[in-house]
Amino acid sequence: MNPLLIVILAIGLFQRDALCYPTKNEFEDKIVVLKNEEMLPTILDCPYEVEENPTGLTVKWFRDGKTMYQWLFGQIPHAFPDFVNEIDISYEGSTDPYKQYSSLALINPTIGTTGNYKCLVHTQKQIQTSNQRVQVIDVRNYTLELNHNKIHNETQLKCTVTNVYPRPSITIVSNDQDVVKREPANVEENEEGYFNGTAVVAVYDTDDDPDAYQCFVSFEGYSENLTTIATSASAGVSHVDFNLWLFCFLYYLLSKLGILN
């Protein structure tokens, strides 16, 4: 075979192998809930296997394509300048000397910590990657109000939430399921990257019994909701827990059954 052709084929095979390296996406999204008190580091692990006595072992971490962190086996790991205050480079994630500093320890999280993270591991013989998404939830300074305005047999309900992250979903329900008109929720991002939103529904009520209304604010992938209630006898109540909503509902049910008469 022509020696030049052999070289061309070898280069082609090398590039194919270098580009088509194994990729792992086996992690669920990691949820980070910001709190007022000091938080423990958020640890992202980088799973990989290397050959015996690997040479040139390097581990790199990226967020949204930007290099954050690098560890060369046998050297001290370092964070890149834009991420110095976000990473604990002294964190040791494994007793295996070939994985000692492979994990990423995120400290001082903010809403900017949200992103798609990639770990890249390579030696002279192989390259491996793994991906994970981090989603920050910040409701430390939110406000939530549910107000209503009754005109004849129709009640207009307006739920307003401010200063939350990420983008919320807002849902209003009534205790007797008599919502007849629902407008699309309006959610906007402010200059600081947080979200403010409103939802409006119309309720048609044909009786004089007290009604309870509840607003749910939820976030994708997060199991806990922000809630508030209002009753037809009040102008609006904020930050009321589920027990009060349950009391209103039971009162309504008992009055319907005639037990309170």
C-alpha positions in Angstrom: 0.0 0.0 0.0 1.1 3.5 -0.7 2.9 4.9 2.4 1.1 8.3 2.0 -2.3 6.6 1.9 -1.4 4.7 5.2 -0.6 8.0 6.8 -3.9 9.6 5.7 -5.9 6.7 7.0 -4.1 6.7 10.3 -4.8 10.4 10.7 -8.4 9.9 9.9 -8.8 7.1 12.4 -7.1 9.1 15.1 -9.4 12.1 14.6 -12.4 9.8 14.6 -11.4 8.2 17.9 -10.5 11.5 19.4 -13.8 13.1 18.5 -16.1 10.1 19.4 -15.0 9.6 23.0 -17.4 8.1 25.5 -19.9 10.5 27.1 -22.0 9.9 30.2 -25.2 11.7 31.1 -26.3 9.4 34.0 -27.0 12.1 36.6 -30.3 13.7 37.6 -30.3 17.5 37.8 -28.8 18.7 41.0 -31.0 21.2 42.9 -29.3 23.8 45.0 -31.6 25.7 47.3 -30.0 29.0 48.5 -30.4 29.7 52.3 -29.4 32.5 54.5 -27.1 30.4 56.7 -23.7 29.2 55.6 -24.1 26.4 53.1 -22.1 23.3 52.6 -20.3 22.9 49.2 -22.2 21.4 46.3 -20.2 18.5 45.0 -20.2 17.3 41.4 -18.5 14.0 40.9 -16.7 13.0 37.7 -17.0 9.2 37.1 -14.2 7.6 35.0 -11.9 4.7 34.7 -8.3 4.9 33.6 -5.8 2.4 32.4 -3.1 1.0 34.8 -0.5 3.7 35.5 -2.0 6.3 33.2 0.3 9.0 31.8 -0.8 12.6 31.2 -4.0 12.3 33.4 -5.9 15.6 33.3 -9.3 16.5 34.6 -11.1 19.6 33.5 -14.5 21.1 34.5 -16.6 23.4 32.3 -19.8 25.4 32.9 -21.8 26.2 29.8 -18.6 25.6 27.7 -16.3 27.9 29.8 -13.3 26.2 31.6 -13.6 26.5 35.4 -11.2 24.1 36.9 -8.2 21.9 36.0 -6.2 19.2 37.8 -3.1 17.6 36.3 -2.2 14.4 38.2 0.8 15.1 40.5 0.1 18.8 40.6 -2.0 21.2 42.7 -5.4 21.8 41.1 -6.4 25.3 40.2 -9.5 27.3 39.4 -9.6 29.7 36.4 -9.7 33.4 37.3 -13.4 34.0 36.8 -14.2 31.1 39.1 -11.7 31.5 41.9 -14.4 32.5 44.5 -16.7 29.6 43.4 -14.5 26.5 43.8 -12.8 24.9 46.8 -9.6 23.6 45.1 -8.5 21.8 48.3 -11.5 19.4 48.2 -10.5 15.7 47.9 -13.3 13.6 46.5 -11.5 10.2 46.6 -8.8 8.3 48.3 -7.8 6.9 44.8 -4.7 9.0 43.9 -5.9 9.0 40.2 -9.2 10.6 41.3 -8.2 12.6 44.3 -9.1 16.0 43.0 -11.5 15.0 40.2 -14.7 16.3 41.9 -15.8 19.9 41.6 -16.7 21.5 45.0 -18.9 24.6 44.4 -19.0 27.2 47.1 -20.7 30.5 47.6 -23.6 29.6 45.2 -25.6 32.2 43.5 -28.2 32.1 40.7 -25.3 32.3 38.4 -24.2 28.8 39.6 -27.1 27.4 37.5 -25.8 25.8 34.3 -24.7 22.8 32.3 -21.5 21.3 33.7 -19.1 19.0 31.9 -16.2 17.0 33.2 -13.5 16.1 30.7 -10.9 13.4 31.6 -8.0 12.5 29.3 -4.8 10.5 29.3 -2.5 9.6 26.5 -4.7 6.7 25.6 -8.3 7.8 26.2 -10.8 10.6 26.7 -14.0 10.5 28.7 -16.7 13.1 29.5 -19.7 13.3 31.8 -22.4 16.0 32.0 -24.7 17.3 34.7 -27.0 20.2 35.2 -27.1 22.3 38.3 -30.3 24.3 39.0 -30.3 26.9 41.8 -33.5 27.8 43.6 -33.6 31.2 45.4 -36.8 32.2 47.2 -35.0 33.9 50.2 -36.5 37.3 49.6 -39.7 36.6 47.8 -43.2 38.2 48.2 -46.4 36.4 47.4 -49.9 37.9 47.5 -53.3 36.7 46.4 -56.0 39.4 46.1 -59.6 39.3 44.9 -62.2 41.7 43.8 -65.9 40.5 43.7 -68.4 42.1 41.4 -71.9 40.6 41.6 -71.4 36.8 41.1 -67.9 37.0 39.6 -64.7 37.2 41.6 -61.4 38.2 40.0 -58.3 36.7 41.6 -54.8 38.0 41.1 -51.7 36.2 42.4 -48.5 38.2 42.4 -45.0 36.8 43.1 -41.8 38.8 43.1 -38.0 38.2 43.4 -37.8 34.4 42.8 -35.5 32.3 40.7 -35.8 30.4 38.4 -38.8 31.2 36.2 -41.9 30.1 38.2 -45.2 28.5 37.2 -48.2 30.2 38.9 -51.6 28.4 39.5 -54.7 29.6 41.2 -57.4 27.2 42.4 -60.7 27.6 44.3 -62.0 25.2 46.9 -65.1 24.3 44.9 -63.3 24.3 41.5 -65.5 27.1 40.0 -62.8 28.8 38.0 -64.4 29.8 34.7 -61.7 32.0 33.0 -58.0 31.9 33.3 -55.5 34.3 31.7 -52.0 33.2 30.8 -49.5 34.0 33.6 -47.2 36.9 32.9 -43.7 36.3 34.1 -40.8 38.7 33.5 -37.1 38.8 34.4 -35.7 41.8 36.3 -32.3 43.5 36.0 -30.8 41.2 38.7 -31.9 38.0 36.9 -34.8 37.2 39.3 -38.4 36.8 38.2 -41.7 38.6 38.9 -45.0 37.2 37.8 -48.7 37.5 38.0 -51.6 35.2 37.3 -55.3 36.2 36.9 -58.5 34.0 37.0 -62.2 34.7 37.1 -64.5 32.7 39.4 -68.2 32.5 39.0 -69.9 32.0 42.4 -73.7 31.5 42.8 -73.9 31.2 46.6 -73.1 33.3 49.6 -71.0 30.7 51.4 -67.4 31.7 52.1 -64.9 30.4 49.5 -61.2 29.7 49.8 -58.7 30.4 47.0 -55.1 29.2 46.8 -52.2 30.3 44.7 -49.3 27.8 44.0 -45.9 29.0 42.8 -43.8 26.1 41.6 -40.5 25.5 39.9 -39.6 22.7 37.4 -37.8 19.8 39.0 -38.4 21.1 42.6 -40.9 19.4 44.8 -41.8 22.3 47.2 -44.2 25.1 46.3 -44.8 28.6 47.6 -48.4 28.9 48.6 -50.8 31.6 49.8 -54.6 31.7 50.3 -57.4 34.2 50.4 -61.0 33.8 51.4 -64.1 35.6 50.1 -64.4 37.3 53.4 -60.9 38.9 53.2 -59.1 41.4 51.0 -56.1 39.1 50.6 -53.7 37.1 52.7 -50.0 36.5 52.1 -47.6 33.7 53.3 -50.4 31.7 55.0 -49.5 28.1 55.6 -51.5 25.0 54.6 -53.1 24.6 58.0 -55.0 27.8 57.6 -56.1 26.9 54.1 -57.3 23.5 55.5 -59.3 25.2 58.2 -61.0 27.4 55.7 -61.8 24.4 53.5 -63.2 22.4 56.5 -65.3 25.4 57.6 -66.8 25.6 54.1 -67.5 21.8 54.0 -69.1 21.8 57.5 -71.3 24.7 56.6 -72.4 23.0 53.5 -73.4 19.9 55.6 -75.3 22.1 58.0 -73.2 21.0 61.0 -72.4 24.5 62.0 -76.1 25.7 61.9 
